[in-house]
Amino acid sequence: MSNDKVIIAGGGIGGLTLGLTLHQIGIPFVVLETWSEMRPLGVGINIQPNAVRELFDLGLTADILDTIGVPVKEWALVGLNGREVYAEARGLDAGYNWPQYAVHRGELHMLLYRTLIERAGKDSVLLDAKVNGYVKQQSGEVRVLVSKGNGSKFQASGRLLIGADGIHSAVRAQMHPDQPPIHWGGAIMWRGTVKAKPLRTESSFIGLGTDKHRMVIYPISAPDVNGLSLINWIAEVTVDSSEGWQQEGWFREVQLKEFAHHFDDFVYDWLNVPEMLQAADCAYENPMIDRDPVASWVDGPVALMGDAAHAMYPTGSNGASQSIIDARIIGARLLDHGISKDALIAYDAELCEPISQLVLRNRGAGPFGLLNLVAERCGGIFDEIDEVISERERKDFMAKYKQAAGFAIENLNSSPPTIQI
């Protein structure tokens, strides 16, 4: 394999976005993906306006994103008694120059894959190619160690290696061999989808309950002729984690009877959670996990991005968004410094520290920390929320989170494009 390329380890959302970015700016690359076939895995995710801006700049505009998701109109937190704690407009309705999108993760992934193949050719993504490690060369380049599903191995040389190979990253494991194991703080999530009428608005993101016992509900499709959308739901309970995760693996399909009883009391005049769960199309269990931050994402001609760099709790709906941002920042720094380790150093200096702090902020409940405060002060049950936590305190809390996550509206709307071409 030619050694003038940027080698991208991993063909997930971050890796494919980086491929599209490098194609856009004329830098040769190849994506090495472990799976022998791309498949639309996962359920719903949110893409924040700062990341949607980057997708728009890649030509994936609203008419395209509307085919895989829906613009979010509202973000709302609701207490255990079904009463509103906090609500705000989102995306265009909030005054952003770009929408926020709720999409099916698998459909976004496949859209990025199809688009990359259409633009850069089928050879731009090599399937059945698992990156196991790397060797830095005296020339400054990098040799990448790759294996196939049948056990055979080969090597690829390139100018740079970008590890976009997820939370179980082999690139990160080599870069930081003494890193602690995957961190689980006790939260278990069950995810699925159901056909139902959207709640509050035709596209509201709702967090309901407390920081340790909650539902998250939002549509990932526009209403059909019968007024029904595909609704993404997440049921979450925090348990004792002192003995660690006891299941084999981190993701499995489950039966509703294994967890639905935790939410028998979530019945309100506007929502019946037990009925919603009984109508669900599917249910998957996984623990809420992340990794402790590391001091650097760079080792010479090698860098980490996405979950390989900063796997984070999904409490802020910005894991996928940040991987898109990573890709665009890497592209911008390559334009500034050339295809060199200097570009990676600049990327690391810009993002590693603030995003590491975001990982820790999300571990502390992220924007759902408001529900934590309410639970501490009144157990999640209240008549008037202003008597529990003032409107000013609620707004300040959310403003600080948006600033940390990179989508404070004033900063984002006034900032120049990440890549100017």
N, C-alpha and C positions, 0 to 999 in steps of 0.2 A: 504494500500500500504506500502511495506517495507520502513523503515526509514533509510536504509543505502545508499540510492541512492542520486545522484545529480539530482535534478529536473530542467528540462529546460522548461521554459514557452515560447512557440512559436516554431513552426516548419517551419520557413522560412529558407533562405539560411544560416544565422548565426547559428540558433538553430540546424539544421540538421548537419552542419559541426562540431559543438561541439559534437553532438551525435556520429558522426563517429570518432572524435578524442578520446573521452572517451572510446569507444569500442576498439580503437587501443591500448590504454595504460592500458586497463583492469580495468577501473573504472565503477562501476554500475551506470546506469542512466535511466531516462525515459523522453521522450519529450511529453509535453502536448500541443496539438494544437487545437485552437478554431474551425476551419473548420471541418465539418463532413466528408468531402471528399477532398483529395488533388487534385488541378487542376492547369494546366500550365498557370498561369496568367502573364500579363505583355508583354513587347516587348523587345527591345534590351538593353543590358548592356555590359560594358567592364570589364574584369577581368585583373588587372595589374599583371606584372611578379612576384611581391612579394607574391601575393595570389595564382597565378598559381603554384608557387613552393610548396605551402602548399597542394594544390590539388594533385599534383604529389606525394608528400610524403604520401598522403592517398591512393595512388594507382589509382587515376583518371588521367591517363597519356594522352599523346597527341592523341593516337589512340581512346580513349574514348571521349575526349573533341572535337575532330574533328567531331563527330557525332551530336553535338549540336551547333557548331559555327565554327569560322574560325580564324586562327592566324592573328593578325594585323601586317601589314607591314609598315604603315606610319601614322603619325599624322600631320595634316596640318591645318593652319589657313589662311583664304582668306578674303580680304577686300570686301566692298560693290560693288566695280567695278569688282569683280571676279579675281583680281590679288593676287598672293601669298604674304602673310605677313611672314609666317614662316612654315617650314616643317622639319621633322626629321624622321629617321627610328625608328621603334618600335620593341620590342620583340627581337627575335633571330637576325633579320636583324640589330638591333642596337648594338648587342654584348652581350645582356643579356644571362644568362644561361638557361632562361626559356622564353617561348613566352608570349605575351599578347593576350588575346582572346576576340573577340566580339561574344557574344552568345545571344540566346533568353532566357530571364530571366526565363520564365516558364519551358523551357526545362532543364535548369541547376537545377532548383528547383526539378523537377521530377526525374532527374538523382540522385541527392543527396538522395531523399526519397527512391527510389528503392534500391539504394546501401545500405542504412542504414537498410532497412527491410531484404535484403538478408544476410547481415552480422550479424546483432544483433537480428533478429527475429521480427515478426509482433507486439509483445508486447512492443517493444522499443519505439513505437510512439502511444500515446493514442489520437485518434481523438474525436471531439465533447467535448473538455475539455478546457474551458476558465478559465485562472487564473485571479482571481479578487483581490487577496491580499495575505498577509502572516502574520504570527504571530511568532515572535522569541521566542524560548523556553529557559527556564533556563538551560537546558542541553547543550545549544549551537546549537541545531538543529533548524529546521524551519518547521512550519506547514503551508501548502499552501491551500488557499481557492479556490475551483474550482466549476464552474457551467456548466451544459449541456444545449443544445439548447431547451430542453423541460421545462427548469426552475428548474430542480432538482439540488441539490448541494451535494458535497462531499468534503472531506479533504484528503490531502496527506502529509505525513511527510518525510523529507529527511535531509541529512547532510548539503546540500547547495541548494539554489535556484538561478538559473541564469535567469534573465529576458531578454529574446530575443524576446519580444512581440511587437516590432515595435514602430513607432513614437507615437502611441496612448497608449503606455505601461501603464497597470495598476500597474505594479511593480514600475515603475519610479514615477507614481503619488503618491503612498504611501510613497516612499522613499523621495520625494521632493514635499510635498503637496502645497508649495507656489510657485512652478515654474510658470513662465509666460506662457501664451497660446502659441500655435504653431505660429511661426513667418513666415509671408509672406511679402516679400519685393517688390511685384508688378509684378514679372515675371510670365507670364502664358505660359505653354507649351502645345502644341498639338503633340501627338505622333502617329505613325502608321508605317506600312510597305508597301512596293511595290516591285513587281518583275521588275528588271531593270538591265542594265549592270553596273558593278562597275565603279567608277570614279578613275582616276589617276592610281592606281595600282589595282590588283584584291582584295585588302583589305586595303583601306585607310579610316581613320577617318578624316572627314572634318568638320571644323567649319567655317561658311560663314556669313559675315555681320558685325555687331557691338555687343557690349556687351548688348545692349537693343533691338536689332532687328536682329535675326540670325536664321540660319538653322544649324542643325547638321545632317550629313549623313554618314552612314557606313554600309557595308554588314554584315549580320550575318549568311550567308551560302556561301559555295564555289560556283563558277559558274557552271551551269548545262550544258548539251550538247549544248544548244543554247546560251551559254555565259551569262545567266541571273542568278543573285543572289537575295536572299531575302534581300532587303535594309531596314534598320531601319532609320527612319527620325524623327527629332524633330524640330518643328517650335516654335519659342519663341519671345514674345513681352513683353516689360515692360510697365506697365500702372501705373496710380496713385493708390496707395494702402492706402491712408489716411482713407478711410471708411471701410477698411478691405475686406475680401473675401465675396462676396455677394451671391454666389451660395450655394445651399444645398449640403453638401458633398464635398469631395476633389477630386473626380474622376468620370468622366462620358463620355459616348460615344457621339460624336457630328457629325454633318454634315459638310462637307468641306466648304460649303457656309458661315459658321459661322466665319471662320478665314482665308481662303485661300487668300482673297483680300489683306491682309497685305503683301503678297509676290509676288504681280503681277509684280513688277519691277525686281525680281530676275531672270533675263534672260541673259544668257551668251553664248558664242560660244561653251562651253563645258558642259553646264547644263541649262535646262529650268525647273525651280522650279514649275511654275504653271502647266505645263504638267505632271510633276512627281506627284504632289499632286492629280490631277484629276484621275490618274491611281491607287491611293492608295487602299489597301485592307480594311483599317479601319482607324479610327481617334478617339483618346481619349484626353480629356482635363483634365489637373490638374495644380494647381498653384505650383510654385517652393517654397517649404516650408522646414523649418528646426526647430530646437529648440535651445534656448540659452544654452550654456554650463553650466554644474553644477560643483560644487567643487569636488564631489566624485561620483563614480559609485558603491560604496559599503556601505552596512548597515549590519554589523556583518556577518551572514552567507548568505547574499543576495548580488548579484552583477548584474549589467546591462551590456549588450553587444549589438553590432549592432546598429540599429536605436533607440532602447530604450535608449542607452547610448549617441549616437552622431549622430542623424539624421542630414544629411548635404545636401546642394544643390548638384545636380549631375554634377556640372560644371567640376569636376576633374576626373570623371569616377572612383571614388574609394569608393563609399558607400558600395556596395556589397563586394568589395575587403577587406575593413577594417573589415567587419563582419567576414570574413574568418580568417583574421589575429587575431582578438579578440579571436576566438575559439581556435586557436592554442596556443596563449599565455596563455590562461586560462589552457589548458592542460599541458603546460610546467611548469607553476607555481604549479599545483597540484602535478606533479611529484617531484618538489623541496620541497614542504612543506606539502604534504599529503592533504587529503580531509578536508580542514580546512579553517577558515576565514583568516589565515595567507597567504594562497595562493591567496585569493581574494585581500587582501591588497597589495601584491606584484604586482599583475596584474594591480590594480588601479594606483599604483605608477609609473608603467612603461608606461602606455598608456593614462591615463585620461588627463593630462595636454597637451602633444603634440597633441593629436587628437582633443582636444577642440580648440586649436589654428588653426588646419586644418579646423574645422567647420567654424570658422570666416574668414579664408582665402578664402574658397569656397564661402562664403556669399559675399565677395568682388570680385567675378567673377572668382576666381581660375586661372587656366591657360588661360582662355579666357580674362583675364586682359590685355593681349597683344592687343586684338581687342579694348579694352577700351582706351588704350594709343593711338592707331592709330586714333580712332574716335576723341579723344580730340585734336590731333595735326593736323588732316587734314580732319575730317569728314568721314573717311573711304574711301576716293577717293584719289588715288595717281598714279604717273607714275613710280617712283622708290622708293621702300620701304626703301632703305638705306638712302634716303634723309629725311625720316620721323622718322625712328628709326633704329639705327645701328645694324649690325649683332651681335656685341658683347653684346649690351643691350638685344636683343631678346634671345640670348643663355643664358645669365645670369638669365634672368627672369624665363625661363623654368627650369634651373638647381636648382634654389631656390625652385620652386614648387615641383620638384621631391624629393628633400631632405626632405621637410616638409611632403610629402605624403608617404615617406618610400620606394621609389623605385629608389633612386639614384644608378646608375649602379655599381659604384665601391664598395659601401657599401654592396649592395645586393649580388653581385657575390662572394664577399669574406667572407660573413657571414656564420657561421655554421648553420646546420638545427635547426629550432625552437625546434623540438622534436627529440631527438637522442635515437633511440631504436634499 
